[in-house]
């Protein structure tokens, strides 16, 4: 009798464990599966810290993430090879990485071009429209 009760309890625990894993996969989708397997992932964010001695960078995505950099990490800027020392705080980067437990190891780091400031673009745009108005005014004076 005790053996039967223990077998039923063991079976119930096994079913619960399987359902819990299924629920986690369903809730987190591919993210859960890829993190568990260690497949490559990618994040884009702003560099908050570069530590050349520790060979790591900290990038703000939705939160700060630390990426280890090793000799196999390929770093590029404008499609040309770059070094860890070329990465500066406030640079925007895309990091492709693998994950083993809590450690994220950068496979590639692409330093993205700096976005043009809105005020600079607005000034140029305003300058362009002023030039057009000036030209059209000159043409009216000439009778065109």
N, CA, C and O atoms as a GROMACS GRO file, in nm:
protein
  576
    1UNK      N    1   0.082  -0.118   0.000
    1UNK     CA    2   0.000   0.000   0.000
    1UNK      C    3   0.088   0.126   0.000
    1UNK      O    4   0.065   0.217  -0.080
    2UNK      N    5   0.188   0.132   0.090
    2UNK     CA    6   0.276   0.248   0.095
    2UNK      C    7   0.352   0.264  -0.036
    2UNK      O    8   0.375   0.376  -0.083
    3UNK      N    9   0.390   0.152  -0.095
    3UNK     CA   10   0.462   0.155  -0.222
    3UNK      C   11   0.374   0.217  -0.331
    3UNK      O   12   0.424   0.297  -0.410
    4UNK      N   13   0.248   0.182  -0.336
    4UNK     CA   14   0.155   0.235  -0.436
    4UNK      C   15   0.137   0.385  -0.419
    4UNK      O   16   0.135   0.459  -0.518
    5UNK      N   17   0.124   0.431  -0.295
    5UNK     CA   18   0.106   0.574  -0.268
    5UNK      C   19   0.232   0.650  -0.311
    5UNK      O   20   0.222   0.757  -0.370
    6UNK      N   21   0.349   0.593  -0.282
    6UNK     CA   22   0.474   0.659  -0.320
    6UNK      C   23   0.488   0.665  -0.472
    6UNK      O   24   0.538   0.765  -0.525
    7UNK      N   25   0.447   0.562  -0.541
    7UNK     CA   26   0.454   0.560  -0.686
    7UNK      C   27   0.362   0.667  -0.746
    7UNK      O   28   0.400   0.734  -0.841
    8UNK      N   29   0.243   0.683  -0.691
    8UNK     CA   30   0.149   0.783  -0.739
    8UNK      C   31   0.206   0.923  -0.716
    8UNK      O   32   0.197   1.009  -0.804
    9UNK      N   33   0.265   0.946  -0.599
    9UNK     CA   34   0.326   1.075  -0.570
    9UNK      C   35   0.443   1.104  -0.663
    9UNK      O   36   0.457   1.216  -0.712
   10UNK      N   37   0.525   1.005  -0.689
   10UNK     CA   38   0.639   1.022  -0.779
   10UNK      C   39   0.591   1.056  -0.920
   10UNK      O   40   0.648   1.142  -0.986
   11UNK      N   41   0.488   0.989  -0.966
   11UNK     CA   42   0.432   1.016  -1.098
   11UNK      C   43   0.374   1.157  -1.104
   11UNK      O   44   0.391   1.227  -1.204
   12UNK      N   45   0.306   1.198  -0.999
   12UNK     CA   46   0.247   1.332  -0.996
   12UNK      C   47   0.356   1.439  -1.000
   12UNK      O   48   0.342   1.539  -1.070
   13UNK      N   49   0.466   1.419  -0.926
   13UNK     CA   50   0.577   1.514  -0.928
   13UNK      C   51   0.641   1.521  -1.067
   13UNK      O   52   0.677   1.630  -1.113
   14UNK      N   53   0.654   1.409  -1.132
   14UNK     CA   54   0.713   1.407  -1.266
   14UNK      C   55   0.626   1.485  -1.364
   14UNK      O   56   0.678   1.560  -1.447
   15UNK      N   57   0.496   1.469  -1.355
   15UNK     CA   58   0.403   1.541  -1.443
   15UNK      C   59   0.413   1.691  -1.417
   15UNK      O   60   0.416   1.770  -1.511
   16UNK      N   61   0.417   1.731  -1.290
   16UNK     CA   62   0.429   1.873  -1.255
   16UNK      C   63   0.558   1.932  -1.310
   16UNK      O   64   0.557   2.045  -1.361
   17UNK      N   65   0.668   1.861  -1.302
   17UNK     CA   66   0.796   1.911  -1.352
   17UNK      C   67   0.791   1.932  -1.502
   17UNK      O   68   0.842   2.033  -1.552
   18UNK      N   69   0.731   1.839  -1.575
   18UNK     CA   70   0.721   1.851  -1.720
   18UNK      C   71   0.631   1.968  -1.757
   18UNK      O   72   0.663   2.044  -1.849
   19UNK      N   73   0.519   1.985  -1.686
   19UNK     CA   74   0.429   2.096  -1.716
   19UNK      C   75   0.495   2.230  -1.685
   19UNK      O   76   0.474   2.327  -1.758
   20UNK      N   77   0.572   2.237  -1.580
   20UNK     CA   78   0.637   2.362  -1.544
   20UNK      C   79   0.736   2.403  -1.652
   20UNK      O   80   0.743   2.521  -1.688
   21UNK      N   81   0.813   2.310  -1.704
   21UNK     CA   82   0.907   2.339  -1.813
   21UNK      C   83   0.830   2.385  -1.937
   21UNK      O   84   0.871   2.480  -2.002
   22UNK      N   85   0.720   2.319  -1.968
   22UNK     CA   86   0.640   2.357  -2.084
   22UNK      C   87   0.584   2.497  -2.067
   22UNK      O   88   0.582   2.575  -2.162
   23UNK      N   89   0.539   2.529  -1.947
   23UNK     CA   90   0.486   2.662  -1.920
   23UNK      C   91   0.593   2.768  -1.940
   23UNK      O   92   0.566   2.873  -1.998
   24UNK      N   93   0.714   2.742  -1.892
   24UNK     CA   94   0.822   2.839  -1.907
   24UNK      C   95   0.855   2.860  -2.055
   24UNK      O   96   0.878   2.974  -2.096
   25UNK      N   97   0.858   2.755  -2.134
   25UNK     CA   98   0.886   2.767  -2.276
   25UNK      C   99   0.774   2.845  -2.345
   25UNK      O  100   0.800   2.928  -2.432
   26UNK      N  101   0.650   2.818  -2.305
   26UNK     CA  102   0.536   2.887  -2.364
   26UNK      C  103   0.538   3.035  -2.328
   26UNK      O  104   0.513   3.120  -2.413
   27UNK      N  105   0.568   3.066  -2.204
   27UNK     CA  106   0.567   3.203  -2.155
   27UNK      C  107   0.680   3.286  -2.217
   27UNK      O  108   0.657   3.401  -2.254
   28UNK      N  109   0.798   3.230  -2.230
   28UNK     CA  110   0.913   3.304  -2.278
   28UNK      C  111   0.949   3.273  -2.423
   28UNK      O  112   1.040   3.335  -2.478
   29UNK      N  113   0.882   3.180  -2.483
   29UNK     CA  114   0.902   3.148  -2.624
   29UNK      C  115   1.044   3.110  -2.658
   29UNK      O  116   1.111   3.038  -2.584
   30UNK      N  117   1.091   3.160  -2.775
   30UNK     CA  118   1.224   3.126  -2.824
   30UNK      C  119   1.335   3.178  -2.734
   30UNK      O  120   1.443   3.119  -2.728
   31UNK      N  121   1.310   3.288  -2.662
   31UNK     CA  122   1.412   3.342  -2.573
   31UNK      C  123   1.453   3.238  -2.471
   31UNK      O  124   1.572   3.220  -2.445
   32UNK      N  125   1.355   3.169  -2.413
   32UNK     CA  126   1.384   3.067  -2.312
   32UNK      C  127   1.466   2.955  -2.374
   32UNK      O  128   1.564   2.909  -2.315
   33UNK      N  129   1.426   2.911  -2.492
   33UNK     CA  130   1.497   2.801  -2.557
   33UNK      C  131   1.640   2.840  -2.594
   33UNK      O  132   1.733   2.764  -2.570
   34UNK      N  133   1.659   2.959  -2.653
   34UNK     CA  134   1.793   2.996  -2.698
   34UNK      C  135   1.886   3.021  -2.581
   34UNK      O  136   2.004   2.987  -2.589
   35UNK      N  137   1.836   3.080  -2.470
   35UNK     CA  138   1.922   3.102  -2.356
   35UNK      C  139   1.961   2.969  -2.293
   35UNK      O  140   2.073   2.954  -2.244
   36UNK      N  141   1.869   2.874  -2.294
   36UNK     CA  142   1.901   2.745  -2.236
   36UNK      C  143   2.006   2.673  -2.319
   36UNK      O  144   2.093   2.605  -2.264
   37UNK      N  145   2.000   2.687  -2.450
   37UNK     CA  146   2.094   2.619  -2.540
   37UNK      C  147   2.226   2.693  -2.554
   37UNK      O  148   2.328   2.631  -2.585
   38UNK      N  149   2.227   2.824  -2.531
   38UNK     CA  150   2.348   2.902  -2.550
   38UNK      C  151   2.365   2.950  -2.692
   38UNK      O  152   2.476   2.984  -2.733
   39UNK      N  153   2.256   2.955  -2.771
   39UNK     CA  154   2.262   3.004  -2.908
   39UNK      C  155   2.296   3.153  -2.910
   39UNK      O  156   2.277   3.224  -2.811
   40UNK      N  157   2.348   3.199  -3.024
   40UNK     CA  158   2.383   3.340  -3.037
   40UNK      C  159   2.260   3.428  -3.034
   40UNK      O  160   2.155   3.394  -3.089
   41UNK      N  161   2.274   3.542  -2.968
   41UNK     CA  162   2.168   3.642  -2.959
   41UNK      C  163   2.229   3.776  -2.995
   41UNK      O  164   2.351   3.786  -3.011
   42UNK      N  165   2.146   3.878  -3.008
   42UNK     CA  166   2.196   4.010  -3.045
   42UNK      C  167   2.122   4.118  -2.968
   42UNK      O  168   2.001   4.109  -2.948
   43UNK      N  169   2.194   4.221  -2.924
   43UNK     CA  170   2.136   4.335  -2.854
   43UNK      C  171   2.200   4.462  -2.907
   43UNK      O  172   2.319   4.464  -2.940
   44UNK      N  173   2.121   4.570  -2.916
   44UNK     CA  174   2.171   4.701  -2.955
   44UNK      C  175   2.145   4.798  -2.842
   44UNK      O  176   2.035   4.803  -2.787
   45UNK      N  177   2.248   4.874  -2.806
   45UNK     CA  178   2.232   4.970  -2.698
   45UNK      C  179   2.348   5.068  -2.693
   45UNK      O  180   2.430   5.074  -2.784
   46UNK      N  181   2.352   5.144  -2.584
   46UNK     CA  182   2.453   5.248  -2.566
   46UNK      C  183   2.557   5.202  -2.465
   46UNK      O  184   2.523   5.151  -2.358
   47UNK      N  185   2.685   5.221  -2.500
   47UNK     CA  186   2.795   5.178  -2.413
   47UNK      C  187   2.799   5.268  -2.289
   47UNK      O  188   2.800   5.390  -2.299
   48UNK      N  189   2.801   5.204  -2.172
   48UNK     CA  190   2.808   5.276  -2.045
   48UNK      C  191   2.946   5.265  -1.983
   48UNK      O  192   2.986   5.351  -1.904
   49UNK      N  193   3.020   5.158  -2.017
   49UNK     CA  194   3.153   5.138  -1.958
   49UNK      C  195   3.234   5.047  -2.049
   49UNK      O  196   3.182   4.950  -2.104
   50UNK      N  197   3.363   5.079  -2.063
   50UNK     CA  198   3.458   4.994  -2.135
   50UNK      C  199   3.573   4.967  -2.039
   50UNK      O  200   3.638   5.059  -1.992
   51UNK      N  201   3.597   4.838  -2.011
   51UNK     CA  202   3.707   4.800  -1.921
   51UNK      C  203   3.805   4.715  -2.000
   51UNK      O  204   3.785   4.594  -2.016
   52UNK      N  205   3.911   4.778  -2.050
   52UNK     CA  206   4.010   4.709  -2.134
   52UNK      C  207   4.084   4.603  -2.056
   52UNK      O  208   4.116   4.497  -2.111
   53UNK      N  209   4.114   4.630  -1.928
   53UNK     CA  210   4.188   4.532  -1.847
   53UNK      C  211   4.106   4.406  -1.823
   53UNK      O  212   4.158   4.294  -1.835
   54UNK      N  213   3.981   4.422  -1.788
   54UNK     CA  214   3.894   4.308  -1.763
   54UNK      C  215   3.838   4.250  -1.893
   54UNK      O  216   3.774   4.144  -1.892
   55UNK      N  217   3.862   4.320  -2.004
   55UNK     CA  218   3.813   4.280  -2.135
   55UNK      C  219   3.662   4.260  -2.132
   55UNK      O  220   3.611   4.152  -2.160
   56UNK      N  221   3.590   4.369  -2.098
   56UNK     CA  222   3.446   4.364  -2.099
   56UNK      C  223   3.387   4.503  -2.124
   56UNK      O  224   3.451   4.605  -2.098
   57UNK      N  225   3.265   4.504  -2.175
   57UNK     CA  226   3.193   4.628  -2.192
   57UNK      C  227   3.056   4.615  -2.126
   57UNK      O  228   3.001   4.505  -2.117
   58UNK      N  229   3.003   4.728  -2.082
   58UNK     CA  230   2.869   4.732  -2.024
   58UNK      C  231   2.784   4.814  -2.120
   58UNK      O  232   2.819   4.927  -2.155
   59UNK      N  233   2.670   4.756  -2.162
   59UNK     CA  234   2.582   4.820  -2.260
   59UNK      C  235   2.443   4.834  -2.199
   59UNK      O  236   2.390   4.739  -2.141
   60UNK      N  237   2.385   4.953  -2.212
   60UNK     CA  238   2.248   4.976  -2.166
   60UNK      C  239   2.154   4.940  -2.280
   60UNK      O  240   2.154   5.003  -2.385
   61UNK      N  241   2.073   4.837  -2.255
   61UNK     CA  242   1.972   4.796  -2.352
   61UNK      C  243   1.840   4.838  -2.287
   61UNK      O  244   1.806   4.956  -2.289
   62UNK      N  245   1.767   4.745  -2.231
   62UNK     CA  246   1.653   4.780  -2.145
   62UNK      C  247   1.706   4.793  -2.002
   62UNK      O  248   1.645   4.857  -1.916
   63UNK      N  249   1.820   4.728  -1.980
   63UNK     CA  250   1.894   4.735  -1.853
   63UNK      C  251   2.041   4.717  -1.889
   63UNK      O  252   2.074   4.686  -2.004
   64UNK      N  253   2.129   4.738  -1.793
   64UNK     CA  254   2.271   4.723  -1.823
   64UNK      C  255   2.308   4.576  -1.835
   64UNK      O  256   2.274   4.495  -1.749
   65UNK      N  257   2.377   4.542  -1.943
   65UNK     CA  258   2.427   4.407  -1.965
   65UNK      C  259   2.578   4.413  -1.982
   65UNK      O  260   2.630   4.502  -2.049
   66UNK      N  261   2.648   4.319  -1.920
   66UNK     CA  262   2.794   4.312  -1.931
   66UNK      C  263   2.831   4.202  -2.028
   66UNK      O  264   2.780   4.090  -2.019
   67UNK      N  265   2.920   4.233  -2.121
   67UNK     CA  266   2.966   4.138  -2.221
   67UNK      C  267   3.116   4.118  -2.207
   67UNK      O  268   3.192   4.216  -2.205
   68UNK      N  269   3.160   3.994  -2.199
   68UNK     CA  270   3.302   3.961  -2.199
   68UNK      C  271   3.352   3.969  -2.343
   68UNK      O  272   3.283   3.930  -2.436
   69UNK      N  273   3.474   4.020  -2.359
   69UNK     CA  274   3.537   4.029  -2.490
   69UNK      C  275   3.661   3.941  -2.487
   69UNK      O  276   3.739   3.948  -2.392
   70UNK      N  277   3.680   3.859  -2.591
   70UNK     CA  278   3.799   3.775  -2.596
   70UNK      C  279   3.869   3.794  -2.731
   70UNK      O  280   3.827   3.876  -2.813
   71UNK      N  281   3.975   3.720  -2.754
   71UNK     CA  282   4.053   3.735  -2.877
   71UNK      C  283   3.974   3.698  -3.002
   71UNK      O  284   4.006   3.743  -3.112
   72UNK      N  285   3.870   3.616  -2.986
   72UNK     CA  286   3.788   3.576  -3.100
   72UNK      C  287   3.679   3.677  -3.133
   72UNK      O  288   3.616   3.668  -3.238
   73UNK      N  289   3.655   3.775  -3.045
   73UNK     CA  290   3.551   3.875  -3.068
   73UNK      C  291   3.592   3.964  -3.186
   73UNK      O  292   3.701   4.020  -3.187
   74UNK      N  293   3.502   3.976  -3.284
   74UNK     CA  294   3.528   4.059  -3.401
   74UNK      C  295   3.461   4.195  -3.379
   74UNK      O  296   3.339   4.204  -3.364
   75UNK      N  297   3.542   4.300  -3.376
   75UNK     CA  298   3.492   4.436  -3.354
   75UNK      C  299   3.505   4.515  -3.483
   75UNK      O  300   3.612   4.515  -3.545
   76UNK      N  301   3.396   4.582  -3.524
   76UNK     CA  302   3.399   4.660  -3.648
   76UNK      C  303   3.342   4.800  -3.625
   76UNK      O  304   3.258   4.822  -3.537
   77UNK      N  305   3.390   4.894  -3.708
   77UNK     CA  306   3.336   5.030  -3.710
   77UNK      C  307   3.331   5.071  -3.856
   77UNK      O  308   3.435   5.073  -3.922
   78UNK      N  309   3.214   5.103  -3.906
   78UNK     CA  310   3.196   5.139  -4.047
   78UNK      C  311   3.252   5.029  -4.138
   78UNK      O  312   3.321   5.058  -4.236
   79UNK      N  313   3.223   4.907  -4.105
   79UNK     CA  314   3.265   4.789  -4.183
   79UNK      C  315   3.416   4.769  -4.192
   79UNK      O  316   3.463   4.696  -4.279
   80UNK      N  317   3.493   4.832  -4.103
   80UNK     CA  318   3.637   4.808  -4.097
   80UNK      C  319   3.672   4.754  -3.959
   80UNK      O  320   3.602   4.781  -3.861
   81UNK      N  321   3.779   4.679  -3.951
   81UNK     CA  322   3.821   4.620  -3.824
   81UNK      C  323   3.854   4.729  -3.723
   81UNK      O  324   3.910   4.834  -3.756
   82UNK      N  325   3.817   4.702  -3.598
   82UNK     CA  326   3.844   4.797  -3.490
   82UNK      C  327   3.892   4.719  -3.368
   82UNK      O  328   3.895   4.596  -3.369
   83UNK      N  329   3.931   4.793  -3.264
   83UNK     CA  330   3.979   4.730  -3.140
   83UNK      C  331   3.887   4.771  -3.026
   83UNK      O  332   3.806   4.863  -3.038
   84UNK      N  333   3.903   4.702  -2.915
   84UNK     CA  334   3.825   4.734  -2.795
   84UNK      C  335   3.849   4.879  -2.754
   84UNK      O  336   3.757   4.947  -2.708
   85UNK      N  337   3.970   4.927  -2.771
   85UNK     CA  338   4.002   5.065  -2.734
   85UNK      C  339   3.931   5.168  -2.822
   85UNK      O  340   3.925   5.286  -2.787
   86UNK      N  341   3.876   5.124  -2.937
   86UNK     CA  342   3.801   5.214  -3.025
   86UNK      C  343   3.658   5.238  -2.975
   86UNK      O  344   3.591   5.331  -3.019
   87UNK      N  345   3.613   5.154  -2.883
   87UNK     CA  346   3.477   5.168  -2.829
   87UNK      C  347   3.481   5.270  -2.716
   87UNK      O  348   3.560   5.258  -2.623
   88UNK      N  349   3.394   5.369  -2.726
   88UNK     CA  350   3.390   5.477  -2.627
   88UNK      C  351   3.254   5.479  -2.558
   88UNK      O  352   3.154   5.433  -2.613
   89UNK      N  353   3.252   5.534  -2.435
   89UNK     CA  354   3.127   5.552  -2.363
   89UNK      C  355   3.035   5.639  -2.449
   89UNK      O  356   3.080   5.736  -2.511
   90UNK      N  357   2.908   5.606  -2.452
   90UNK     CA  358   2.802   5.672  -2.530
   90UNK      C  359   2.800   5.631  -2.676
   90UNK      O  360   2.715   5.680  -2.751
   91UNK      N  361   2.891   5.542  -2.721
   91UNK     CA  362   2.880   5.486  -2.856
   91UNK      C  363   2.759   5.393  -2.859
   91UNK      O  364   2.726   5.328  -2.760
   92UNK      N  365   2.693   5.389  -2.974
   92UNK     CA  366   2.584   5.293  -2.993
   92UNK      C  367   2.645   5.170  -3.060
   92UNK      O  368   2.715   5.181  -3.160
   93UNK      N  369   2.617   5.052  -3.004
   93UNK     CA  370   2.674   4.928  -3.056
   93UNK      C  371   2.567   4.820  -3.069
   93UNK      O  372   2.464   4.822  -3.002
   94UNK      N  373   2.595   4.727  -3.158
   94UNK     CA  374   2.517   4.604  -3.166
   94UNK      C  375   2.611   4.490  -3.130
   94UNK      O  376   2.716   4.473  -3.192
   95UNK      N  377   2.573   4.413  -3.030
   95UNK     CA  378   2.656   4.304  -2.981
   95UNK      C  379   2.586   4.172  -3.011
   95UNK      O  380   2.473   4.150  -2.969
   96UNK      N  381   2.654   4.085  -3.084
   96UNK     CA  382   2.608   3.948  -3.104
   96UNK      C  383   2.686   3.865  -3.003
   96UNK      O  384   2.808   3.876  -2.996
   97UNK      N  385   2.616   3.783  -2.926
   97UNK     CA  386   2.683   3.714  -2.816
   97UNK      C  387   2.626   3.575  -2.791
   97UNK      O  388   2.517   3.542  -2.836
   98UNK      N  389   2.704   3.496  -2.719
   98UNK     CA  390   2.657   3.367  -2.671
   98UNK      C  391   2.646   3.377  -2.520
   98UNK      O  392   2.713   3.459  -2.456
   99UNK      N  393   2.562   3.294  -2.464
   99UNK     CA  394   2.540   3.301  -2.319
   99UNK      C  395   2.560   3.163  -2.259
   99UNK      O  396   2.505   3.064  -2.306
  100UNK      N  397   2.639   3.160  -2.152
  100UNK     CA  398   2.660   3.037  -2.075
  100UNK      C  399   2.633   3.075  -1.929
  100UNK      O  400   2.717   3.138  -1.864
  101UNK      N  401   2.518   3.036  -1.879
  101UNK     CA  402   2.480   3.075  -1.744
  101UNK      C  403   2.457   3.225  -1.740
  101UNK      O  404   2.379   3.278  -1.819
  102UNK      N  405   2.525   3.294  -1.649
  102UNK     CA  406   2.511   3.439  -1.637
  102UNK      C  407   2.616   3.515  -1.718
  102UNK      O  408   2.617   3.638  -1.716
  103UNK      N  409   2.704   3.444  -1.789
  103UNK     CA  410   2.812   3.508  -1.863
  103UNK      C  411   2.773   3.524  -2.010
  103UNK      O  412   2.738   3.428  -2.078
  104UNK      N  413   2.782   3.649  -2.057
  104UNK     CA  414   2.758   3.678  -2.198
  104UNK      C  415   2.892   3.707  -2.264
  104UNK      O  416   2.963   3.798  -2.222
  105UNK      N  417   2.927   3.630  -2.366
  105UNK     CA  418   3.054   3.648  -2.436
  105UNK      C  419   3.026   3.705  -2.574
  105UNK      O  420   2.954   3.645  -2.654
  106UNK      N  421   3.083   3.822  -2.602
  106UNK     CA  422   3.062   3.890  -2.730
  106UNK      C  423   3.128   3.811  -2.843
  106UNK      O  424   3.246   3.777  -2.835
  107UNK      N  425   3.052   3.783  -2.947
  107UNK     CA  426   3.106   3.720  -3.068
  107UNK      C  427   3.146   3.829  -3.166
  107UNK      O  428   3.254   3.825  -3.225
  108UNK      N  429   3.056   3.927  -3.184
  108UNK     CA  430   3.084   4.043  -3.268
  108UNK      C  431   3.032   4.169  -3.199
  108UNK      O  432   2.932   4.166  -3.128
  109UNK      N  433   3.102   4.279  -3.221
  109UNK     CA  434   3.057   4.410  -3.173
  109UNK      C  435   3.068   4.505  -3.292
  109UNK      O  436   3.177   4.524  -3.346
  110UNK      N  437   2.956   4.563  -3.331
  110UNK     CA  438   2.955   4.662  -3.439
  110UNK      C  439   2.930   4.799  -3.378
  110UNK      O  440   2.826   4.823  -3.317
  111UNK      N  441   3.027   4.889  -3.395
  111UNK     CA  442   3.012   5.026  -3.349
  111UNK      C  443   2.932   5.100  -3.456
  111UNK      O  444   2.976   5.112  -3.570
  112UNK      N  445   2.815   5.148  -3.417
  112UNK     CA  446   2.725   5.210  -3.514
  112UNK      C  447   2.759   5.358  -3.532
  112UNK      O  448   2.813   5.421  -3.442
  113UNK      N  449   2.727   5.413  -3.650
  113UNK     CA  450   2.756   5.555  -3.673
  113UNK      C  451   2.673   5.641  -3.578
  113UNK      O  452   2.560   5.606  -3.542
  114UNK      N  453   2.731   5.752  -3.538
  114UNK     CA  454   2.660   5.842  -3.446
  114UNK      C  455   2.542   5.903  -3.520
  114UNK      O  456   2.554   5.945  -3.635
  115UNK      N  457   2.430   5.907  -3.451
  115UNK     CA  458   2.310   5.966  -3.510
  115UNK      C  459   2.328   6.118  -3.516
  115UNK      O  460   2.386   6.179  -3.427
  116UNK      N  461   2.279   6.175  -3.624
  116UNK     CA  462   2.288   6.320  -3.639
  116UNK      C  463   2.194   6.385  -3.539
  116UNK      O  464   2.080   6.342  -3.521
  117UNK      N  465   2.242   6.489  -3.474
  117UNK     CA  466   2.159   6.559  -3.376
  117UNK      C  467   2.042   6.623  -3.448
  117UNK      O  468   2.058   6.674  -3.558
  118UNK      N  469   1.926   6.622  -3.387
  118UNK     CA  470   1.807   6.678  -3.448
  118UNK      C  471   1.823   6.827  -3.473
  118UNK      O  472   1.778   6.877  -3.576
  119UNK      N  473   1.887   6.898  -3.383
  119UNK     CA  474   1.901   7.043  -3.401
  119UNK      C  475   1.986   7.074  -3.524
  119UNK      O  476   1.959   7.171  -3.595
  120UNK      N  477   2.091   6.993  -3.549
  120UNK     CA  478   2.174   7.014  -3.667
  120UNK      C  479   2.094   6.991  -3.795
  120UNK      O  480   2.103   7.068  -3.891
  121UNK      N  481   2.015   6.886  -3.794
  121UNK     CA  482   1.933   6.853  -3.912
  121UNK      C  483   1.828   6.961  -3.932
  121UNK      O  484   1.800   7.001  -4.046
  122UNK      N  485   1.769   7.010  -3.824
  122UNK     CA  486   1.667   7.113  -3.834
  122UNK      C  487   1.727   7.243  -3.888
  122UNK      O  488   1.665   7.311  -3.970
  123UNK      N  489   1.848   7.278  -3.841
  123UNK     CA  490   1.912   7.399  -3.890
  123UNK      C  491   1.941   7.390  -4.038
  123UNK      O  492   1.920   7.486  -4.113
  124UNK      N  493   1.991   7.274  -4.082
  124UNK     CA  494   2.019   7.256  -4.224
  124UNK      C  495   1.891   7.264  -4.305
  124UNK      O  496   1.888   7.326  -4.411
  125UNK      N  497   1.786   7.203  -4.254
  125UNK     CA  498   1.658   7.205  -4.324
  125UNK      C  499   1.605   7.347  -4.332
  125UNK      O  500   1.556   7.390  -4.436
  126UNK      N  501   1.616   7.422  -4.221
  126UNK     CA  502   1.572   7.562  -4.221
  126UNK      C  503   1.657   7.643  -4.317
  126UNK      O  504   1.605   7.730  -4.388
  127UNK      N  505   1.786   7.616  -4.322
  127UNK     CA  506   1.876   7.686  -4.414
  127UNK      C  507   1.839   7.660  -4.557
  127UNK      O  508   1.844   7.750  -4.641
  128UNK      N  509   1.802   7.534  -4.587
  128UNK     CA  510   1.762   7.499  -4.723
  128UNK      C  511   1.637   7.575  -4.764
  128UNK      O  512   1.630   7.625  -4.876
  129UNK      N  513   1.538   7.584  -4.675
  129UNK     CA  514   1.414   7.653  -4.711
  129UNK      C  515   1.438   7.803  -4.724
  129UNK      O  516   1.374   7.868  -4.807
  130UNK      N  517   1.529   7.860  -4.644
  130UNK     CA  518   1.563   8.002  -4.655
  130UNK      C  519   1.629   8.028  -4.790
  130UNK      O  520   1.600   8.128  -4.855
  131UNK      N  521   1.718   7.937  -4.831
  131UNK     CA  522   1.784   7.952  -4.961
  131UNK      C  523   1.680   7.949  -5.073
  131UNK      O  524   1.688   8.029  -5.167
  132UNK      N  525   1.584   7.858  -5.063
  132UNK     CA  526   1.481   7.846  -5.168
  132UNK      C  527   1.398   7.974  -5.176
  132UNK      O  528   1.368   8.023  -5.284
  133UNK      N  529   1.361   8.026  -5.058
  133UNK     CA  530   1.282   8.149  -5.056
  133UNK      C  531   1.362   8.264  -5.117
  133UNK      O  532   1.307   8.344  -5.192
  134UNK      N  533   1.489   8.271  -5.085
  134UNK     CA  534   1.575   8.378  -5.136
  134UNK      C  535   1.584   8.368  -5.288
  134UNK      O  536   1.574   8.470  -5.358
  135UNK      N  537   1.604   8.246  -5.339
  135UNK     CA  538   1.614   8.227  -5.484
  135UNK      C  539   1.484   8.265  -5.554
  135UNK      O  540   1.485   8.332  -5.657
  136UNK      N  541   1.371   8.220  -5.496
  136UNK     CA  542   1.243   8.251  -5.561
  136UNK      C  543   1.216   8.401  -5.557
  136UNK      O  544   1.156   8.455  -5.650
  137UNK      N  545   1.258   8.471  -5.450
  137UNK     CA  546   1.244   8.616  -5.442
  137UNK      C  547   1.328   8.686  -5.546
  137UNK      O  548   1.284   8.783  -5.608
  138UNK      N  549   1.449   8.637  -5.567
  138UNK     CA  550   1.537   8.696  -5.670
  138UNK      C  551   1.478   8.676  -5.809
  138UNK      O  552   1.487   8.764  -5.895
  139UNK      N  553   1.417   8.559  -5.830
  139UNK     CA  554   1.358   8.532  -5.962
  139UNK      C  555   1.240   8.624  -5.988
  139UNK      O  556   1.218   8.668  -6.100
  140UNK      N  557   1.161   8.653  -5.882
  140UNK     CA  558   1.048   8.744  -5.900
  140UNK      C  559   1.096   8.884  -5.938
  140UNK      O  560   1.034   8.950  -6.021
  141UNK      N  561   1.203   8.928  -5.877
  141UNK     CA  562   1.257   9.060  -5.905
  141UNK      C  563   1.304   9.069  -6.050
  141UNK      O  564   1.294   9.174  -6.113
  142UNK      N  565   1.354   8.958  -6.103
  142UNK     CA  566   1.404   8.957  -6.240
  142UNK      C  567   1.291   8.934  -6.340
  142UNK      O  568   1.313   8.939  -6.461
  143UNK      N  569   1.171   8.908  -6.288
  143UNK     CA  570   1.056   8.890  -6.378
  143UNK      C  571   1.044   8.752  -6.435
  143UNK      O  572   0.989   8.734  -6.544
  144UNK      N  573   1.092   8.656  -6.365
  144UNK     CA  574   1.084   8.517  -6.414
  144UNK      C  575   0.964   8.449  -6.364
  144UNK      O  576   0.942   8.332  -6.396
   0.00000   0.00000   0.00000
